[in-house]
Amino acid sequence: MKPLVSAVQAWSCVVISIFAIVILSTLGLLFKANHPELVGGDEDPEDGATVAATVFIAVIIYAGFLVFCGLQGLLHIRESRRGAIAL
């Protein structure tokens, strides 16, 4: 199978996805716990659990990006080991 994206794009997508998963998971947990810094103000959302559910959906999407880009990166590694010529 041939990779769809370049190796640099695949590995940078992996790194960005990992950071996004960590940061969004932390924010989701804080919203779920109704942390006062996030839901305590006048303009802040009142229902932290609903916001947390939306943030966790974004985490699932980034996990999908992580799997796809990781597989693309592994395809590049496998292709380079077989001696393929990169143009």
C-alpha positions as a LaTeX table, in Angstrom:
\begin{tabular}{lrrr}
\hline
Residue & $x$ (\AA) & $y$ (\AA) & $z$ (\AA) \\
\hline
Met1 & 0.00 & 0.00 & 0.00 \\
Lys2 & 1.27 & 3.45 & $-0.88$ \\
Pro3 & 1.21 & 6.35 & 1.63 \\
Leu4 & $-1.24$ & 9.19 & 0.93 \\
Val5 & 0.72 & 11.97 & 2.65 \\
Ser6 & 4.42 & 12.72 & 2.96 \\
Ala7 & 6.48 & 11.48 & 5.87 \\
Val8 & 6.93 & 14.97 & 7.33 \\
Gln9 & 3.20 & 15.62 & 7.25 \\
Ala10 & 2.43 & 12.24 & 8.80 \\
Trp11 & 4.84 & 12.60 & 11.72 \\
Ser12 & 3.97 & 16.24 & 12.39 \\
Cys13 & 0.29 & 15.22 & 12.46 \\
Val14 & 1.17 & 12.53 & 15.02 \\
Val15 & 2.92 & 15.06 & 17.27 \\
Ile16 & 0.13 & 17.64 & 16.98 \\
Ser17 & $-2.50$ & 14.99 & 17.65 \\
Ile18 & $-0.73$ & 13.80 & 20.81 \\
Phe19 & $-0.51$ & 17.35 & 22.16 \\
Ala20 & $-4.15$ & 18.02 & 21.28 \\
Ile21 & $-5.32$ & 14.82 & 22.99 \\
Val22 & $-3.42$ & 15.67 & 26.19 \\
Ile23 & $-4.55$ & 19.31 & 26.32 \\
Leu24 & $-8.18$ & 18.65 & 25.38 \\
Ser25 & $-8.45$ & 15.71 & 27.78 \\
Thr26 & $-7.24$ & 17.95 & 30.60 \\
Leu27 & $-9.74$ & 20.66 & 29.67 \\
Gly28 & $-12.53$ & 18.10 & 29.37 \\
Leu29 & $-11.80$ & 16.70 & 32.82 \\
Leu30 & $-11.77$ & 20.20 & 34.29 \\
Phe31 & $-15.10$ & 21.05 & 32.64 \\
Lys32 & $-16.59$ & 17.74 & 33.79 \\
Ala33 & $-15.57$ & 18.52 & 37.38 \\
Asn34 & $-17.14$ & 22.02 & 37.05 \\
His35 & $-13.87$ & 23.70 & 37.95 \\
Pro36 & $-14.62$ & 27.26 & 39.14 \\
Glu37 & $-12.03$ & 28.84 & 36.83 \\
Leu38 & $-13.87$ & 27.48 & 33.79 \\
Val39 & $-17.56$ & 27.63 & 34.78 \\
Gly40 & $-17.64$ & 30.18 & 37.61 \\
Gly41 & $-17.89$ & 33.49 & 35.72 \\
Asp42 & $-20.83$ & 35.39 & 34.27 \\
Glu43 & $-19.93$ & 34.71 & 30.63 \\
Asp44 & $-18.72$ & 31.15 & 31.20 \\
Pro45 & $-20.87$ & 28.11 & 30.34 \\
Glu46 & $-23.10$ & 26.93 & 33.16 \\
Asp47 & $-23.26$ & 23.23 & 32.30 \\
Gly48 & $-19.71$ & 21.90 & 32.42 \\
Ala49 & $-20.75$ & 18.31 & 31.64 \\
Thr50 & $-22.18$ & 19.31 & 28.24 \\
Val51 & $-19.03$ & 21.22 & 27.35 \\
Ala52 & $-16.92$ & 18.27 & 28.51 \\
Ala53 & $-18.86$ & 15.91 & 26.23 \\
Thr54 & $-18.16$ & 18.18 & 23.27 \\
Val55 & $-14.46$ & 18.39 & 24.15 \\
Phe56 & $-14.24$ & 14.60 & 24.46 \\
Ile57 & $-15.74$ & 14.27 & 20.96 \\
Ala58 & $-12.85$ & 16.43 & 19.73 \\
Val59 & $-10.45$ & 14.09 & 21.57 \\
Ile60 & $-11.95$ & 11.12 & 19.71 \\
Ile61 & $-11.48$ & 12.93 & 16.39 \\
Tyr62 & $-7.84$ & 13.68 & 17.22 \\
Ala63 & $-7.37$ & 10.02 & 18.19 \\
Gly64 & $-8.59$ & 9.11 & 14.70 \\
Phe65 & $-6.06$ & 11.54 & 13.21 \\
Leu66 & $-3.37$ & 9.96 & 15.39 \\
Val67 & $-4.17$ & 6.46 & 14.13 \\
Phe68 & $-4.37$ & 7.51 & 10.47 \\
Cys69 & $-1.19$ & 9.59 & 10.52 \\
Gly70 & 0.67 & 6.98 & 12.55 \\
Leu71 & $-0.19$ & 4.34 & 9.98 \\
Gln72 & 0.95 & 6.67 & 7.21 \\
Gly73 & 4.26 & 7.19 & 9.01 \\
Leu74 & 4.69 & 3.44 & 9.44 \\
Leu75 & 4.02 & 2.97 & 5.73 \\
His76 & 6.85 & 5.40 & 4.99 \\
Ile77 & 9.19 & 3.48 & 7.29 \\
Arg78 & 8.26 & 0.19 & 5.64 \\
Glu79 & 8.71 & 1.69 & 2.17 \\
Ser80 & 12.12 & 3.12 & 2.99 \\
Arg81 & 13.34 & $-0.24$ & 4.34 \\
Arg82 & 12.51 & $-1.95$ & 1.04 \\
Gly83 & 14.85 & 0.37 & $-0.81$ \\
Ala84 & 12.22 & 2.40 & $-2.63$ \\
Ile85 & 13.53 & 5.46 & $-4.39$ \\
Ala86 & 11.94 & 8.69 & $-3.17$ \\
Leu87 & 11.34 & 11.24 & $-5.87$ \\
\hline
\end{tabular}
